[in-house]
Amino acid sequence: MELRQLRCFIAVAEELHFARAAERLHIDQSPLSRTIKELEEELGARLFVRTTRSTQLTRAGRLLLEHVPRIFTALEQARDSVRSASNGYHGQLRIALSDGITPSRLPALLAQCREEDPEVEVRLFEVPLAQQIKGLHDDLYDAGFSMADDVGDGIVATSAWEDELMVAVPARHPVLSFRQVPLEEVLHYPLVLGDPAICEGHARQVERILRRHEQEPLIVQHVSTFDLMMTLVSAGLALGLAGAAHISSSRELGVVARPLAGKPPMLTTYLLRRDAETPEMLTRFIERVAFIDSAGNLSNAKNSRPTR
């Protein structure tokens, strides 16, 4: 198999339309069809079923699609490793980020890595949770962060840090009359939440918190990014539920963060890694995660003490 053939396969598999795939690849449809036919002959299996109305993957095509992206990821990482070495780094840590992790400790963690291990390059990859788990199993990533701890066999998930769940409120909204907003009050208004298909772990944790109340939430939209959530909140279309760090990092004007009443509900970010012997570089990284979390918790405890 040639990389050229695999690139053509991915384009058709994602578009499920030969004309659109050819346009995406900047080639004519005829050579694209020939390339797919060559690949099918080489593999001895039909990859697509084409009719006058649609193009669909066969079972063999779906199986191939599961593996091909990892080939390109491995090639990209090999190229990055060579570049990293030529730039003077002696090692590389590949860290995956998935499903709406709260970024409250990440900047401090990366800064500490840079200060204490300047010869190690830390590369970040934003990927869906399923891709992170596959990548950890296939040694495409050394570790990752997620808000889901149900990650299956062979992967260890440990709590990395916590962030308070808060309400993102438009300016001049009625709930701003509360210094701490009761959750039942929040449920009287339209909500915008993270998309469970993209922010899987975040959505699960928020759903568990909402389930504590019998009232059904009025969810007007699920969004794939917290930037879009804050845009909708700023426009006055809904309230948002997100980690304090997500709200405070928003560039949108007219968004106010309000804590929920009672014991603050916390969102947990987990560190994921293979259940195997840990290389020294990764061990030091894991130790820094624990240190950053304990230092952050101490700082939060000090900040939460009442002033006299």
C-alpha positions, 0 to 999 in steps of 0.5 A, a space after each residue: 500500500 502506498 501513502 497516496 492510496 491511503 490518503 485517497 481512501 481517507 478522503 472518500 471514506 470521510 466524504 462518502 462522495 467521490 466528487 467531493 473527495 476528488 475536489 478535496 484532494 485537488 485531483 480529477 474524479 477519474 484518477 481517484 476512482 482508479 486509485 481506490 480500485 488499485 487499493 481494493 485489488 491489492 487488499 483483495 477486498 471491496 472497500 466501498 459500495 457505490 450506487 447512483 445515489 450514495 457511497 457507503 463503506 463496506 465492513 472491510 472499508 470500516 476496518 481499514 478506516 480504524 487503522 489508517 489514521 494511526 499510520 499517518 499519526 505515527 508518521 507525523 510523530 516520527 517527523 516531529 521526533 526528528 525535528 525535536 532532536 535537530 532542535 536540541 531536545 533529548 526526549 519527547 513527551 506526547 500528551 493527549 487532551 480530550 473531552 473538555 478538560 478544565 485547564 486550571 492547572 495545565 499552564 503551570 504544569 507545562 511551565 514547570 516541565 519547561 523549567 525542570 526538564 528543558 531538554 524534554 519537549 512536551 507535545 500536546 494533541 487535542 483528540 476525541 477520548 476514544 482516539 486518546 484511549 486507542 493512542 495510549 494502547 498503541 503507544 502513540 501517546 505517553 499519557 493524556 488528560 480526560 474528564 472520563 475515568 471509565 476508560 477500559 482495561 489496560 489504562 490507569 486513570 488517576 485524579 489530576 486536579 479539580 475545578 469548581 462547576 460554576 454558572 456562566 450568566 449573561 449580564 443583567 440576568 435575573 439570577 445575578 440577584 443571587 451571590 450563590 445561585 441555587 441549582 433549582 433556580 438555574 434549572 428554570 432557565 434555558 441551558 447550553 451544555 457541552 456536547 456529550 459526543 465531543 466533551 464526553 467526560 465533562 458532559 457526564 460529570 455535569 449530567 451527574 450533578 443535574 440528576 440530583 434534582 428531579 426537575 428536567 433541565 431545558 437544554 437549548 443547545 449542546 456545543 463542541 467548544 466552551 468558546 461557543 458556549 460563552 458566545 451564546 451566554 454573552 448573547 443572552 440566549 442561555 445560561 452555561 454550566 462549566 468549570 471556573 477556569 473555562 469561564 474565567 478564560 473566556 474572551 467574551 464580554 458580558 459573561 459573569 461567573 456565579 458559584 452554585 449554592 451549597 457545597 461547591 460541585 467539583 469537576 475532576 480532570 484525570 491523568 490517563 496512562 498505560 498500565 505498564 512500566 513507566 519510563 523515567 520522563 513520564 514518571 517525573 511528569 506524573 510527579 509534577 501533576 501530583 505536585 501541581 494539584 496539591 499546590 493548587 489545592 493549598 492555594 484554593 484553601 488559602 483563598 477560600 478562608 474568610 477575611 476579617 
